[in-house]
Amino acid sequence: MLSKNKIKRPYSLRSMLVYLLLGAMAQTNVLAQDFPSDKVVSIEKLSHYLKDDVKSQLVKQGEFTTEKLALYLRAKFSERFFYDWQTVDDRFVLYNGIYKNQNSHKNRALHHMGKYQDSTQWALPFNYLNGEAVNAYALRHLARQHKMVDIAFLYFNDGKDPKYISYFEKQMRSLNHALSIGAYEKIKDGNGVYEVFRSGYRILNWLRIHTMFLGEKEYSYQDQLYTIATLLQHGEHLYERNAKFNSGNHQTRGMSALAMLSILLRDFKGTDKWFERAMKRLEEHLLREINDDGFQFERSVHYHMSDINNYFYVYQLAKISGIEVGLVWEEKLQSLFTTLAKIAYPDKTAPVLQDDTEIPWGEKNEIAGVMTLGYLLFEDPELGYFADNHVDDSMYWFLQKKQLDLLENIDKEKPDYGSLLFPDTHYYIMRQGWNKNDKVMTISAGLDPDKPDHQHGDMLGIQAIANGQVILPNYQVRYSLKDFELFKNSMVKNVALVDNELQGKQWTSNKGGSGFGKFAELPNPKTITWESNTDFDLFVGSHDGFENVGVSYSRQVIFVKDDLWIIKDNFESDASHIYKQVWQGHYTTEQGANLIRSTFNDASGCDILQLNPADKVESSGARGKQWSVVSKENQKNFSFATVIYPYKGYSNRIDETNENLSVGDWSINSENWELEGKNPSTLSKADASYCLNVSKITKDEWQIEFNEIGDVYINITSNGMTISNIGNKAISISSASFEIEKEKRILKPGGQVVIQFIRN
């Protein structure tokens, strides 16, 4: 036996050494591995994932405990978060004094708690506490956890009742349990609980709640670490599933949250690569989705402002921690604010563009809150012009006290932007000025080629404000409303239509059933010209939205500074059709289809006058909104020539009782101008005239002819005249009265020629 033992002993030692070595390697691999994305690690194992220098620092302070780790992380949140959580009670006093929204937070909190158990389910089907079925839209908002923030507010406003902290903790644990057993709504269903946007939104909200609760005894160190462990699982899940760029605000929201986690929890292994990936993805979105003209690519004010927030959270945390984010961040982020200034109305609001969803049926976008944020970041007086003495209530909790103190004395400077275009996004702004009664019109003429999901059926659509009133409105929407499709399409836009064709075709709801939907087909636009000078602004564009029924279409928009607009809608076809203009607002008929009017509570109003007679006008509406459809029937080729005339005061309207109509100081079809063409007409004042549908013009002793019917602006001075082509196609000019150089005879749309009078 002894001899056998002696023979076997060296082999047993080797086996033991190999076993120990393999065991050590296996343990090292376990400890060095990434956070799991499919489960939440226990708080006792969090220390395994700490960076070596952090762990060494904690061990040097004595025996390592989870409580010591919680204390350490609390200290780091005090340094790294948007504000020091130790000042939360003082912040609440100031917050409640400024915003006075305790009841709003309470109602939202009780609404959530009255619907869902604390340990709720996370996959459909299941029911609310009242027995009604939870739908996909509601699950989407449950997953965001935005009303959980209201529950945290209610904790502080309701005597710090610990049941609110308990509710938060149990609901978080219920999600983690659902994750562990796979009982949660998956991404493939369209409303995945861990879909990048919803995870990102949830992380943002839970970080707010975690920080508010850090000083509360009821939020024990075990609770704190459990939240941290949950956030780390979320971070790894986002990291693994965003290895590639995906267009749209969903990934932006998620990567914003991942970057925040990587900055706040940079004591843990793996967060450095989170930061690298998140910043790479976000910079890709900045470069690819913030157009060079400064507009967010989805062409919506709502999503534009949402992107500002996504980038702001990261930019702000990086500045607090002294982390460089790159020059592109500052340039692109500032351009987002400047863009809002460029499109703003004189009353410091913004037009409604595409999927704006903040206040359904609203006709403006409030931008003061976000512009206040821009002022605090860049201290630009032009942004300060739009700023308020406080930010939006939600952003208050993401600003440092020294930033909030800047709002006590805001430096304001009125912008000097005039009429302008966004050449990449294809919005066109016709602006009189910045005084409260000044006129502004917005023209929408773009289609994002990559992700037009949030685009409405408003190609070449317009909206306008004058005398402080939205005279041609567009309306905000809400995905969950049953008539979302109606309010996203052309009947509620200021556009031209053919027969029963709408611009948006093949409506598709998202497969999760949350209410959101998009059009599979929208018109492809083409800008023919944009011209802005001291006399007028000119936009000419076309789209292919009616080619399916054999109709070619173009629209001209002329801002006669600073009085009125001329809208000319041109249709050409080999077959007869019904051609239509749709006008939003509460308009009544004053002269049948040829003059409709809207008046406001201050006696200002807007007249819409047809220079080419129309056949009929029909009014319809929904949700308290109204629109009028002016039609011309049984036509192959036809052009609406429409005057949009805002006025201030009853006596300044177009006087419908006068046989010889005039528009302010502009006479219609003046006897001083002799015209030939197809339904020719003029608007004339002194020696200036807008001549529409003309082939020959005679005035006094001179004549001008065109090779085909067109539209021109003529301005006569003592030395000569300027002729501008305001039409949709090139024209050739000739005259027996004047010498016109050969190379100047052909005018493209927007082009002009100056003719000098020769005096003997």
Secondary structure, DSSP 8 states (H G I E B T S, - for coil): -HHHHHHHHHHHHHHHHHHHHHHHHHHHHHHHS---SSS---GGGGGGGB-HHHHHHHHHTSS--HHHHHHHHHHHHHHHSSS-GGGHHHHHHHHHHHH--HHHHHHHHHHHHHHS-SS--BSSS-B-TTS-B--HHHHHHHHHTHHHHHHHHHHHHTTT-THHHHHHHHHHHHHHHHHHHT-B--GGGTS-TTSHHHHHHHHHHHHHHHHHHTT-TTS-HHHHHHHHHHHHHHHHHHHHT-SS---SHHHHHHHHHHHHHHHHTTTBTTHHHHHHHHHHHHHHHHHHHB-TTS-BTT--HHHHHHHHHHHHHHHHHHHHTT----HHHHHHHHHHHHHHHHH--TTSEE---SS--SSTT-SSEE-HHHHHHHHHHH--HHHHTT--SS--TTGGGGS-HHHHHGGGS---------SEEETTTTEEEEE--SSTT--EEEEE----SS-GGG--S-TTEEEEEETTEEEE------TTSTTHHHHHSGGGSB-EEETT--S-EEEEE-TT-SS-EEEEE---EEEEEEEE-SSEEEEEEEE-TTGGGTEEEEEEEEEETTTEEEEEEEEEESS-EEEEEEEES--EESSGGGEEEEE-TTSEEEEEEESS--SEEEEEEETTEEEEEEEEEEESSEEEEEEEEEEESGGGS--TT-SS-EETTEEES-TT-EEEEEEEEEEEETTEEEEEEEEEEEETTEEEEEEEEEEEEEEE-SSEEEEEE-SSS-EEEE-SSS---GGGSEE-TT-EEEEE----
